[in-house]
């Protein structure tokens, strides 16, 4: 049964990656909101039931109908607290929705940004209207209409604009101050980049600027938050995590050093060698050999 479920999720994610979007119904299944496992897609959920949503370091308890906006760059999780949980979910990539250079990044939207409020309380009239939009998207994605992507984009934008007209809920409670929140989200995003699963999937975020861009904050603000909370710079945190991953790849894979360097975002092996030696005091080849020899001796 487990293998069947894993294949189902894998097929679902493959289809999602190919199309750039997917819309489906949550029908009396408390686990339906958790089927989706990819972390590089935005999510809009219209749900009715009782649940607890954790977003960054905030939590929101709700009973009734809510509209939720999930950003793949900000950690969130969902606990269903009632056995009956119904609604709709739409998943889409930023590339799918943003078809013009003039389009504003989703991360700047108050619905998706770090300091935004992603959970909106929905009235019965609003629920019925939004239900209709989700149903139209589901019907449209099954057709062969040549411009169905454009039509679905319009439906998604309509949901977003309807949400922007609704007063956001302010029932989130803060656990930490703003700097602590940003630091926790940065560390979670950093950890999400690992483990490296293949040379064909190299590390995408390498610098403090890369992370600041993903989190839609100024790099100086990110540096301040990380330094104040952890006592270390953003760059130090990133570099230490990359080195730890490099050690794991050197010890537990048969990849050559050039492949490891590339998978970790280095254009040339020499850059990786210098980076590794600066932090560890030894080069990658020597580290791999010494560790292998230690294992044999033991």
C-alpha positions as CSV (number, residue, x, y, z in Angstrom):
1,X,0.0,0.0,0.0
2,X,2.8,2.4,0.9
3,X,4.6,1.8,-2.4
4,X,1.4,2.5,-4.3
5,X,0.9,5.8,-2.4
6,X,4.6,6.7,-3.1
7,X,4.1,6.1,-6.8
8,X,0.9,8.1,-6.8
9,X,2.6,11.1,-5.2
10,X,5.6,10.7,-7.6
11,X,3.3,10.7,-10.6
12,X,1.4,13.7,-9.2
13,X,4.6,15.7,-8.7
14,X,5.9,14.8,-12.2
15,X,2.7,16.0,-13.8
16,X,2.8,19.2,-11.7
17,X,6.4,20.0,-12.7
18,X,5.5,19.4,-16.4
19,X,2.4,21.6,-16.5
20,X,3.5,24.3,-14.0
21,X,0.1,24.0,-12.2
22,X,-2.4,21.6,-10.7
23,X,-5.8,22.0,-9.2
24,X,-7.6,19.3,-7.2
25,X,-10.4,18.8,-4.7
26,X,-10.0,18.0,-1.0
27,X,-12.9,15.7,-0.4
28,X,-13.5,14.5,3.2
29,X,-9.9,13.4,3.5
30,X,-7.9,14.9,6.4
31,X,-4.6,14.0,4.6
32,X,-5.4,15.6,1.2
33,X,-3.6,18.8,2.0
34,X,-0.4,16.8,2.7
35,X,-0.2,14.8,-0.6
36,X,1.8,17.5,-2.3
37,X,5.5,17.1,-1.5
38,X,7.3,19.4,-3.9
39,X,8.7,22.6,-2.3
40,X,9.1,24.7,-5.4
41,X,5.5,25.6,-6.1
42,X,3.1,28.2,-4.6
43,X,-0.1,27.0,-3.1
44,X,-3.6,28.4,-2.6
45,X,-6.0,26.4,-0.5
46,X,-9.7,27.0,0.1
47,X,-10.6,24.7,3.0
48,X,-13.5,24.1,5.4
49,X,-12.8,22.3,8.7
50,X,-10.8,22.6,11.8
51,X,-7.0,22.9,11.5
52,X,-3.8,24.5,12.7
53,X,-1.5,26.2,10.3
54,X,2.2,26.9,11.1
55,X,3.7,29.6,9.0
56,X,7.3,30.6,9.7
57,X,7.2,31.0,13.5
58,X,3.5,31.8,13.7
59,X,0.6,29.6,14.2
60,X,-3.1,30.0,13.3
61,X,-5.9,27.9,14.7
62,X,-9.1,28.0,12.7
63,X,-12.5,26.4,12.4
64,X,-14.6,27.1,9.4
65,X,-13.5,28.3,5.9
66,X,-10.2,29.9,5.2
67,X,-8.1,30.9,2.2
68,X,-4.4,30.0,2.6
69,X,-1.5,31.2,0.5
70,X,1.7,29.2,0.8
71,X,5.1,30.4,-0.4
72,X,7.6,27.6,-1.1
73,X,10.5,29.8,0.2
74,X,8.8,30.2,3.6
75,X,8.5,27.1,5.8
76,X,4.9,26.1,6.7
77,X,3.0,23.0,7.8
78,X,-0.6,22.0,8.2
79,X,-2.3,20.0,11.0
80,X,-5.8,18.8,10.3
81,X,-7.8,18.6,13.5
82,X,-11.1,17.4,12.2
83,X,-11.9,14.2,10.4
84,X,-14.1,16.0,7.8
85,X,-12.0,18.5,5.8
86,X,-13.1,19.7,2.4
87,X,-12.1,22.3,-0.2
88,X,-9.7,22.9,-3.1
89,X,-6.0,23.3,-3.6
90,X,-4.2,25.0,-6.5
91,X,-0.4,24.6,-7.0
92,X,1.6,26.6,-9.5
93,X,5.1,27.8,-10.2
94,X,6.0,31.5,-10.3
95,X,7.1,31.0,-13.9
96,X,3.7,29.8,-14.8
97,X,1.9,32.8,-13.4
98,X,4.5,35.5,-14.2
99,X,4.4,35.7,-18.0
100,X,5.6,39.3,-18.3
101,X,8.7,41.1,-17.1
102,X,6.3,43.8,-15.8
103,X,4.7,41.3,-13.4
104,X,5.6,41.8,-9.8
105,X,7.2,38.9,-8.0
106,X,4.8,36.9,-5.9
107,X,7.2,37.3,-3.0
108,X,6.3,41.0,-2.9
109,X,2.6,40.3,-2.6
110,X,1.2,40.8,0.9
111,X,-0.3,37.4,0.6
112,X,3.0,35.6,0.0
113,X,5.7,37.8,1.6
114,X,7.5,36.9,4.8
115,X,5.7,39.6,6.9
116,X,2.4,39.0,5.2
117,X,-0.7,37.3,6.5
118,X,-1.3,34.2,4.5
119,X,-4.6,33.1,6.1
120,X,-7.9,34.8,5.4
121,X,-11.2,34.1,7.1
122,X,-13.9,33.5,4.4
123,X,-17.6,34.1,4.7
124,X,-20.2,31.8,3.3
125,X,-20.9,34.1,0.3
126,X,-17.1,34.3,-0.4
127,X,-16.7,30.6,-0.1
128,X,-19.4,29.9,-2.7
129,X,-17.9,32.4,-5.1
130,X,-14.4,31.0,-4.7
131,X,-15.7,27.4,-4.9
132,X,-17.0,28.3,-8.4
133,X,-13.6,29.6,-9.4
134,X,-11.8,26.5,-8.3
135,X,-14.4,24.3,-10.0
136,X,-13.9,26.2,-13.3
137,X,-10.1,25.7,-13.0
138,X,-10.6,21.9,-12.4
139,X,-12.9,21.7,-15.4
140,X,-10.6,23.7,-17.6
141,X,-7.4,21.7,-16.8
142,X,-9.1,18.6,-18.3
143,X,-9.8,20.2,-21.6
144,X,-7.7,20.5,-24.8
145,X,-8.4,24.2,-25.2
146,X,-5.4,25.8,-26.7
147,X,-5.4,28.8,-24.4
148,X,-6.4,27.0,-21.2
149,X,-3.1,28.0,-19.4
150,X,-4.0,31.7,-20.0
151,X,-7.5,31.0,-18.7
152,X,-6.3,29.3,-15.6
153,X,-3.8,32.1,-15.0
154,X,-6.7,34.5,-15.1
155,X,-8.6,32.4,-12.6
156,X,-5.6,32.3,-10.2
157,X,-5.2,36.1,-10.5
158,X,-8.9,36.5,-9.8
159,X,-8.5,34.6,-6.6
160,X,-5.5,36.7,-5.6
161,X,-7.3,39.9,-6.3
162,X,-10.4,38.8,-4.4
163,X,-8.2,37.9,-1.4
164,X,-6.5,41.3,-1.5
165,X,-9.9,42.9,-1.1
166,X,-10.5,40.9,2.1
167,X,-9.3,42.2,5.4
168,X,-6.5,39.9,6.5
169,X,-7.0,38.0,9.8
170,X,-4.8,39.3,12.6
171,X,-5.2,36.2,14.9
172,X,-1.6,35.1,14.4
173,X,0.5,35.2,17.5
174,X,4.2,36.1,17.6
175,X,6.6,33.8,19.3
176,X,9.7,35.9,18.7
177,X,10.6,39.3,17.5
178,X,11.1,40.1,13.8
179,X,14.8,39.4,13.7
180,X,14.4,36.0,15.3
181,X,11.6,35.2,12.9
182,X,13.7,36.1,9.9
183,X,16.7,34.1,11.2
184,X,14.5,31.0,11.8
185,X,13.1,31.2,8.3
186,X,16.6,31.7,6.8
187,X,17.9,28.6,8.6
188,X,15.0,26.5,7.5
189,X,15.4,27.6,3.9
190,X,19.1,26.9,4.2
191,X,18.4,23.4,5.4
192,X,15.9,22.8,2.6
193,X,18.7,23.0,0.0
194,X,20.1,19.7,1.3
195,X,20.9,16.9,0.9
196,X,22.2,17.2,-2.6
197,X,20.7,14.3,-4.5
198,X,22.5,14.3,-7.8
199,X,25.0,16.2,-9.9
200,X,22.1,17.2,-12.2
201,X,20.5,19.0,-9.2
202,X,23.2,21.5,-8.1
203,X,22.8,23.8,-5.1
204,X,20.9,26.9,-6.2
205,X,21.4,29.3,-3.3
206,X,25.0,30.0,-2.6
207,X,25.3,33.5,-1.1
208,X,23.6,35.8,1.4
209,X,22.2,37.8,-1.5
210,X,20.7,34.6,-3.0
211,X,18.8,33.9,0.3
212,X,17.8,37.5,0.8
213,X,16.3,37.6,-2.7
214,X,14.4,34.4,-2.0
215,X,13.0,35.8,1.3
216,X,12.3,39.2,-0.3
217,X,14.3,41.2,2.2
218,X,17.4,43.4,1.9
219,X,20.6,41.5,2.4
220,X,21.7,43.9,5.1
221,X,18.6,43.2,7.1
222,X,19.1,39.4,6.7
223,X,22.8,39.8,7.8
224,X,21.7,41.8,10.8
225,X,19.1,39.2,11.9
226,X,21.4,36.2,11.5
227,X,24.3,37.9,13.3
228,X,22.2,39.2,16.2
229,X,20.5,35.9,16.8
230,X,23.3,33.4,16.1
231,X,26.4,35.4,16.6
232,X,27.7,34.3,13.2
233,X,27.4,36.0,9.8
234,X,25.0,34.8,7.1
235,X,27.9,33.8,5.0
236,X,29.5,31.8,7.8
237,X,26.2,29.8,8.3
238,X,25.9,29.1,4.6
239,X,29.6,28.1,4.2
240,X,29.5,25.8,7.2
241,X,26.5,24.0,5.9
242,X,28.1,23.6,2.5
243,X,31.2,22.2,4.0
244,X,29.2,19.7,6.0
245,X,27.4,18.6,2.9
246,X,30.8,18.4,1.0
247,X,32.2,16.1,3.7
248,X,29.1,13.8,3.5
249,X,29.5,13.6,-0.3
250,X,33.2,12.9,0.0
251,X,32.6,10.1,2.5
252,X,29.4,8.5,1.3
253,X,29.4,8.8,-2.5
254,X,31.8,7.8,-5.3
255,X,31.4,11.1,-7.1
256,X,34.7,12.6,-8.2
257,X,35.7,15.9,-6.7
258,X,34.8,17.9,-9.9
259,X,31.2,16.5,-9.7
260,X,31.0,17.4,-6.0
261,X,32.3,20.9,-6.7
262,X,29.7,21.4,-9.4
263,X,26.8,20.0,-7.3
264,X,27.7,22.5,-4.6
265,X,27.6,25.4,-6.9
266,X,31.3,25.9,-7.7
267,X,32.1,26.6,-11.4
268,X,35.6,25.2,-11.1
269,X,37.1,22.4,-8.9
270,X,39.9,24.8,-7.8
271,X,37.4,27.2,-6.3
272,X,35.9,24.3,-4.3
273,X,39.4,23.1,-3.2
274,X,40.3,26.6,-2.0
275,X,37.0,27.0,-0.2
276,X,37.1,23.6,1.5
277,X,40.8,24.1,2.6
278,X,40.1,27.6,3.9
279,X,37.4,26.2,6.3
280,X,38.7,22.8,7.2
281,X,42.5,23.2,6.8
282,X,42.8,20.4,4.3
283,X,41.8,19.8,0.7
284,X,38.9,17.6,-0.4
285,X,41.1,14.8,-1.8
286,X,43.2,14.5,1.4
287,X,40.1,14.6,3.6
288,X,38.5,11.7,1.6
289,X,41.7,9.6,1.7
290,X,42.4,10.2,5.4
291,X,38.8,9.3,6.4
292,X,38.8,6.2,4.2
293,X,42.1,5.1,5.8
294,X,40.7,5.6,9.3
295,X,37.7,3.4,8.5
296,X,40.0,0.6,7.2
297,X,42.2,0.8,10.3
298,X,39.2,0.7,12.6
